[in-house]
Amino acid sequence: MSSDAPRVADLQCSVYRIPTDRPEADGTISWDSTTVLVVQAVAEDGRRGLGFSYCAAGAANVVADTLAACVRGQSVHSIGAIWTRMVAEVRNIGRQGVAANAISAVDIALWDLHARYLDLPLFRLLGPFRDAVPIYGSGGFTSYSDKELAEQLAGWVEQGIPMVKMKVGTHDAVHRVRVAREAIGDDAELFVDANGAYSVKQAMAHAERFAEQHVTYFEEPVSSDHLEQMAYVRDHVPMAVAAGEYGYDPWYFERMLRAGAVDILQADVTRCLGVTGWLQAASTAFASATRFSAHTSPSVHAHIGCAAPAIEHVEYFYDHVRIEQMIFDGAPRPRGGCLYPDPARPGLGLDFKDHDAANWRIA
């Protein structure tokens, strides 16, 4: 790399806690807000790259105390070298979890900055296999009434989104799946997500009942901490089994695939060490002929999903869609059941509305 290449001067980070518009829950936990870490990679000439992660506020301390020193003074184009240094630097504080979230936000910001210097949208810089990604509407929280569930899922189908996902894992799951199927009609695909709430026997019994409503996708029927149980369920249910959202590094995904635990591997760019780590996961899935999907964070996945060698879909998650449209200009909106990254906007095509976001800033 040329010695006169532009260099990163600093990382600036802030944390926001944004309330949900109503109570939300899945099969295992409930929540009333979402915390967002926003990282800006600032070059010596003042240009900025934007990254973010949905994570604990403590990730900001990892950025400031550990990762900033890995980045300062480095070429804006040396992302792989910076990524390797960041991954090594968090060894003693624990890579998985908060540290991985922090690295992810920084890596996304660096890719955005790199693309902005080249005046290219990120998906074009990465070498796209496609110019759009299919999406599925995702929400259907267990805290919703039957009416709220039906209205949300049917609303996505009416917008031309042909696949929708709802949360299960509570005692009334079979009833709620029937409500969902009636609301969306026979032509839309219906997915369910238990967030690991079931035992093996419960998962298999529920899968049989869900199949009556033509459910085609069962996410985390049991905890992904137990890969042998996931593999057993996968072998004994009639729909595709998906998992991987809690993967924090490339080695996690390799272990999941080696165990035969999933039909569809998921990866989340804000958890799995950023754009760099996510593309590694996509290549791992492709090499093993396993279907691949992006978990939440649609504004970033719209770009990198175009650069995956193969992708099943991107999760158009209600919480993150709402937040990204609130705090970023340029967040993509669905068209014909797909997200199209804007070819006229460099980088991720996002501009941070820091003045608007200030209402929710906590750090």
HELIX and SHEET records of a PDB file:
HELIX    1   1 ALA A   59  VAL A   62  1                                   4    
HELIX    2   2 VAL A   63  LEU A   67  3                                   5    
HELIX    3   3 ALA A   68  VAL A   71  1                                   4    
HELIX    4   4 ILE A   79  GLU A   89  1                                  11    
HELIX    5   5 ARG A   91  ILE A   93  5                                   3    
HELIX    6   6 VAL A   98  TYR A  117  1                                  20    
HELIX    7   7 LEU A  122  LEU A  125  1                                   4    
HELIX    8   8 ASP A  146  GLU A  158  1                                  13    
HELIX    9   9 ALA A  173  ILE A  184  1                                  12    
HELIX   10  10 VAL A  200  ALA A  211  1                                  12    
HELIX   11  11 LEU A  227  HIS A  236  1                                  10    
HELIX   12  12 PRO A  250  ARG A  258  1                                   9    
HELIX   13  13 GLY A  274  ALA A  287  1                                  14    
HELIX   14  14 PRO A  298  ALA A  307  1                                  10    
HELIX   15  15 TYR A  318  ILE A  327  1                                  10    
HELIX   16  16 ASP A  354  ALA A  357  1                                   4    
HELIX   17  17 ALA A  358  TRP A  360  5                                   3    
SHEET    1   A 3 VAL A   8  ALA A  25  0                                        
SHEET    2   A 3 SER A  30  ALA A  43 -1                                        
SHEET    3   A 3 ARG A  48  TYR A  54 -1                                        
SHEET    1   B 9 CYS A 338  LEU A 339  0                                        
SHEET    2   B 9 VAL A 133  GLY A 139 -1                                        
SHEET    3   B 9 MET A 163  LYS A 167  1                                        
SHEET    4   B 9 GLU A 189  ASP A 193  1                                        
SHEET    5   B 9 VAL A 215  GLU A 219  1                                        
SHEET    6   B 9 ALA A 240  ALA A 243  1                                        
SHEET    7   B 9 ILE A 264  ALA A 267  1                                        
SHEET    8   B 9 ARG A 291  ALA A 294  1                                        
SHEET    9   B 9 HIS A 313  PHE A 317  1                                        
SHEET    1   C 2 PHE A 328  ASP A 329  0                                        
SHEET    2   C 2 ASP A 351  PHE A 352 -1                                        
END                                                                             
